[in-house]
Each structure stands twice: as C-alpha cells, then as structure tokens.
Amino acid sequence: MLIAVASNDGREINQHFGHAERFLIFSIVDGDATLVDEKRVERYCTYDADHPQRAHLMQAITDALAGCRAVVCAQIGQGPQMEMERHGIEAFIAEGPIKQTIVELAKVL
C-alpha cells in the first residue's frame, strides 16, 4: 500500500496539504514503511487572485498521488479533502513521526 505524506523535513508529518511542494511516498509492507518516491508539486495555496479555484493545481496533485491509498498531512481544507476522496485517496490529518504514524494508519486501511 502506498501512502503520501506532507512533510518539510522528511521525518515528521508537519505540513499543511496546501503548502506542500512535495509529497513523500511510502510503501507499507508487513508493518514496515519504506520511502519509495518523492513527488514535487506546485503549492495548492498560491493566493492567486486570477485563479481562485486552483483546479489546475489540484489536478496536478491528484495526478502526482495516483496510486496512493491515502495522504497524511498536518491540515487539509474541506475542498481538497473532498477532491482527494473523489480520486480514491483518503485524506488524514496527523502530526508526529512519519513511519510510526503511517504504519499505525495502515492497520486500519
């Protein structure tokens, strides 16, 4: 199972979904989490008055996270959360050490 994580240091889940410029992709197998990829994305929260809906950014993020079962971040707005779920990616809010947190999360997915 693949889980995407928003982190600015690679150790902790500590980044808001909309502020992430990368998502770390972990594979969870037999209770162990291994970093397998890093997906660079343009920040969803750009505060661009010309593109208030930011649909093009959300599409790029959902494309980058295709194949992931879940995304875990420190915060996520209702709109992005619904869009992730529409694409089959469950969104979770959590903080703490990445590996420990996502291994526990994988037990309930």
FENLIN-V316149 format. One record per residue. N is the residue number from 0. RES is the residue in three letters. NEAR is the number of other C-alpha atoms within 10 Angstrom. Layout:
BEGIN
N/RES/NEAR ; N/RES/NEAR
END
This chain:
BEGIN
0/MET/13 ; 1/LEU/23 ; 2/ILE/26 ; 3/ALA/28 ; 4/VAL/29 ; 5/ALA/27 ; 6/SER/25 ; 7/ASN/17 ; 8/ASP/9 ; 9/GLY/14 ; 10/ARG/11 ; 11/GLU/20 ; 12/ILE/24 ; 13/ASN/23 ; 14/GLN/23 ; 15/HIS/19 ; 16/PHE/26 ; 17/GLY/19 ; 18/HIS/18 ; 19/ALA/21 ; 20/GLU/17 ; 21/ARG/20 ; 22/PHE/26 ; 23/LEU/21 ; 24/ILE/22 ; 25/PHE/23 ; 26/SER/19 ; 27/ILE/20 ; 28/VAL/12 ; 29/ASP/9 ; 30/GLY/13 ; 31/ASP/14 ; 32/ALA/21 ; 33/THR/12 ; 34/LEU/15 ; 35/VAL/11 ; 36/ASP/13 ; 37/GLU/15 ; 38/LYS/14 ; 39/ARG/14 ; 40/VAL/19 ; 41/GLU/15 ; 42/ARG/17 ; 43/TYR/23 ; 44/CYS/15 ; 45/THR/13 ; 46/TYR/10 ; 47/ASP/10 ; 48/ALA/8 ; 49/ASP/7 ; 50/HIS/11 ; 51/PRO/10 ; 52/GLN/11 ; 53/ARG/16 ; 54/ALA/13 ; 55/HIS/10 ; 56/LEU/18 ; 57/MET/21 ; 58/GLN/15 ; 59/ALA/15 ; 60/ILE/23 ; 61/THR/20 ; 62/ASP/13 ; 63/ALA/17 ; 64/LEU/24 ; 65/ALA/16 ; 66/GLY/15 ; 67/CYS/19 ; 68/ARG/18 ; 69/ALA/24 ; 70/VAL/25 ; 71/VAL/28 ; 72/CYS/25 ; 73/ALA/18 ; 74/GLN/20 ; 75/ILE/19 ; 76/GLY/10 ; 77/GLN/10 ; 78/GLY/9 ; 79/PRO/18 ; 80/GLN/17 ; 81/MET/15 ; 82/GLU/17 ; 83/MET/21 ; 84/GLU/15 ; 85/ARG/11 ; 86/HIS/16 ; 87/GLY/15 ; 88/ILE/21 ; 89/GLU/18 ; 90/ALA/23 ; 91/PHE/16 ; 92/ILE/15 ; 93/ALA/19 ; 94/GLU/17 ; 95/GLY/14 ; 96/PRO/14 ; 97/ILE/22 ; 98/LYS/20 ; 99/GLN/13 ; 100/THR/16 ; 101/ILE/26 ; 102/VAL/19 ; 103/GLU/12 ; 104/LEU/16 ; 105/ALA/19 ; 106/LYS/10 ; 107/VAL/6 ; 108/LEU/9
END
